[in-house]
């Protein structure tokens, strides 16, 4: 075979024949995997719905092994996405999962759904974060996906506050690199007099807007997809949204990415109705209710330190249970079934009014 940059026609035909053979083998193996996945489903007996077949800890273990085995040339992100889609399609043989998310279509929440569950699902776009919680709790949705924090703008308080009254559990997390684009019908920045977007997106693009659209009216909306939907109705309007919204709503990209920080990332939580077994690399989210008193924060932190548990996040909110009572949202490394986590929770129970386990779930695969 020729070794130079030029490949003769016979060599090219041979390479293509080999690729075709590999494609046939890949397709046969995917079909075989789907058959075995179906057998696993049947071995579990007659279950109520697709949600009963879904095992997030098992999927996390499979994807971690994909990353560990990868020696290139394709990157980890590409291979994880491919295997996620294969698992999504295999699971959908039983019945597609119903996933609620903050809609309408074209939001970053929808992107997070596809990143975590693959495309072989039935998406349920909902109007508010409250509705996502409600649909999961009622059983109308198998799972839900909601944003909880952004790397530049911090916590999304409306999501945290829902856990004060909701009984849903956290069973997964997704980290999504967020790129913001300026979208409009005409594609001309000189036409733009007003910009629609979610308040978080305005904050993420504040410096860019100040430099390039200082006089445009900024109109906040409940979602970036809603912003794109409004922007398609007039040439003098624009939206800040993900590029997928341009495809959904027939808009042109005026500029992008326009976020002020190149590492702009949003973390999403996957909501369900039960806790799942450990995956081997997990995080536990807690809601700890206490009374306002001297040393309260120390009493919350000390058990984790004593048992060697890393704390990823802590945030206090009014507890909604009485005046001057507070709730701490805490994320720690480990699973609630692990001895160190159980021991720390036992110590907390002796001090706190209530310790609520919001979820123990696989750490996001990035």
Secondary structure, DSSP 4 states (H G I P E B T S, - for coil): ---SS---HHHHHHHHHHHHHHHHHHHHHHHHHHHHHHHHHHHT-S-SSGGGG--HHHHHHHHHHHHHH--SSS-HHHHHHHHHHHHHHHHTTT-PPEEEEESSTTSHHHHHHHHHH-SSSEEEEESSHHHHHHHHHHTSSSEEEEEEEETTTEE-HHHHHHTTT---EEEEEEEEE---EEEESS--GGG--EEEEEHHHHHHTHHHHHHH-TTSEEEEES-HHHHHHHHTT-TTEEEEE-HHHHHHHT-EEEEE---SSTT-EEEEEEEESS-----SSEEEEEEEEEES-TTHHHHHHHHHHHTT--EEEEEEEE-SSSTTEEEEEEEEES-TTSHHHHHHHHHHHTTSSEEEEEEEEEPP--
